[in-house]
Amino acid sequence: MPILLSLLSAAAHASPPVIDIDGTVLLQLTVFLLVFLVLRQLVFLPHLALRRERAALVGGARAQAEQLAQASTAATEAHAQRVAGARQQANAQRVKHRLSAEASAQGQIAAARRAAEEQLTAARAVLAKTAPAAALALRARADQLAEEIAAKVLGRRP
């Protein structure tokens, strides 16, 4: 019971309120509004403007980077097409020159064959003209050599 009595006696004594609304609250509200307005003009608005400007610059830089990337891709594709065209032209020129060189080589080979055939025909003609005379001379010489060999083998002197 003594605790109950002490609680009742504490309740009977009225404690001051937690928030006392008087002239200081208005003074605090006035100071708060004054500081808010000053900081808003000097800090918050410039800071927000700076953030907006920075976001615009970053967005512009990103857009410019995307445009440059697209231009680079287009230039790369155009260059690849020009290289492919030049490669095709070079291959066509190479084939053309190779065929021309082969035709020229075939012409030179044919000319060399004709010249060789002409020389061979001329040599055969000369051989055909000189062969009977050479064969007659060889027969005569063969008979003479046969007699000399027989004399040496048999030991006779000519």
C-alpha positions in Angstrom: 0.0 0.0 0.0 2.7 2.5 0.7 3.5 2.3 -3.0 0.0 3.1 -4.0 -0.1 6.1 -1.7 3.1 7.4 -3.1 1.7 7.1 -6.7 -1.4 8.9 -5.8 0.4 11.7 -4.1 2.7 12.0 -7.2 -0.3 12.2 -9.4 -1.8 14.9 -7.2 1.2 17.1 -7.8 0.8 18.3 -11.4 4.0 18.1 -13.4 4.8 20.8 -16.0 3.8 19.9 -19.6 6.5 18.4 -21.9 5.9 21.1 -24.6 5.1 24.6 -23.3 3.8 26.8 -26.1 4.7 30.3 -25.5 6.7 33.1 -27.2 9.9 31.1 -27.6 8.1 28.7 -30.0 7.3 31.5 -32.3 10.9 32.8 -32.0 12.2 29.3 -32.9 9.8 29.0 -35.8 10.9 32.5 -37.1 14.6 31.6 -36.8 14.0 28.3 -38.6 12.1 29.9 -41.5 14.8 32.6 -41.8 17.6 30.1 -41.9 15.7 27.9 -44.3 15.1 30.8 -46.7 18.8 32.0 -46.5 20.1 28.4 -47.0 17.6 27.8 -49.8 18.9 30.7 -51.8 22.6 30.3 -51.0 23.0 26.5 -50.8 20.0 24.4 -51.9 19.0 26.1 -55.1 22.6 26.5 -56.5 23.3 22.9 -55.5 20.2 21.6 -57.4 21.0 23.8 -60.4 24.5 22.4 -60.4 23.2 18.8 -60.2 20.8 19.5 -63.1 23.6 21.0 -65.2 25.9 18.1 -64.4 23.2 15.6 -65.3 22.5 17.4 -68.6 26.3 17.4 -69.4 26.6 13.7 -68.6 23.5 12.9 -70.7 24.9 15.0 -73.5 28.3 13.4 -73.3 26.6 9.9 -73.3 24.5 10.9 -76.4 27.6 12.3 -78.1 29.5 9.1 -77.2 26.7 7.0 -78.7 26.7 9.1 -81.9 30.5 8.7 -82.2 30.2 5.0 -81.6 27.6 4.8 -84.4 29.7 6.9 -86.7 32.7 4.8 -85.9 30.8 1.6 -86.7 29.5 3.0 -89.9 33.0 4.1 -90.9 34.4 0.7 -90.0 31.7 -1.0 -92.2 32.4 1.4 -95.1 36.1 0.7 -94.8 35.5 -3.0 -94.7 33.4 -2.8 -97.8 36.1 -0.7 -99.6 38.8 -3.2 -98.6 36.6 -6.1 -99.8 36.1 -4.3 -103.1 39.8 -3.6 -103.5 40.5 -7.2 -102.6 38.1 -8.4 -105.3 39.7 -6.0 -107.9 43.2 -7.2 -106.9 42.1 -10.8 -107.3 40.6 -10.1 -110.7 43.8 -8.3 -111.8 45.9 -11.2 -110.5 43.8 -13.7 -112.4 43.9 -11.6 -115.5 47.7 -11.2 -115.3 48.1 -14.9 -114.6 46.0 -15.9 -117.6 48.0 -13.4 -119.7 51.3 -14.8 -118.5 50.1 -18.4 -119.2 49.0 -17.5 -122.7 52.3 -15.7 -123.3 54.2 -18.8 -121.9 52.1 -21.1 -124.2 52.9 -18.9 -127.1 56.7 -19.0 -126.3 56.6 -22.7 -125.9 54.8 -23.2 -129.2 57.3 -20.9 -130.9 60.2 -22.9 -129.3 58.6 -26.2 -130.4 58.2 -24.9 -134.0 61.8 -23.8 -134.0 62.9 -27.1 -132.6 60.8 -29.0 -135.2 62.3 -26.9 -138.0 65.8 -27.6 -136.8 65.0 -31.3 -136.4 63.5 -31.4 -139.9 66.5 -29.6 -141.3 68.9 -31.9 -139.5 66.9 -35.0 -140.8 67.1 -33.6 -144.3 70.9 -33.1 -144.0 71.2 -36.5 -142.5 69.1 -38.0 -145.2 71.3 -36.4 -147.9 74.6 -37.3 -146.2 73.6 -40.8 -144.9 74.1 -42.8 -148.1 77.5 -41.2 -148.8 78.5 -41.7 -145.1 77.3 -45.3 -145.2 79.3 -46.0 -148.4 82.4 -44.4 -146.9 82.0 -46.5 -143.7 81.6 -49.7 -145.7 84.8 -48.9 -147.5 86.6 -48.0 -144.4 85.1 -51.1 -142.7 86.5 -53.4 -145.3 89.9 -51.7 -145.0 89.8 -52.0 -141.1 88.7 -55.6 -141.4 91.7 -56.5 -143.5 94.1 -54.6 -141.1 92.6 -56.4 -138.0 92.7 -59.8 -139.7 96.4 -59.2 -140.6 97.3 -58.2 -137.1 95.4 -61.2 -135.6 97.0 -63.6 -138.0 100.4 -62.0 -137.8 100.8 -61.0 -141.4 102.0 -57.7 -142.5 100.2 -55.7 -145.1 
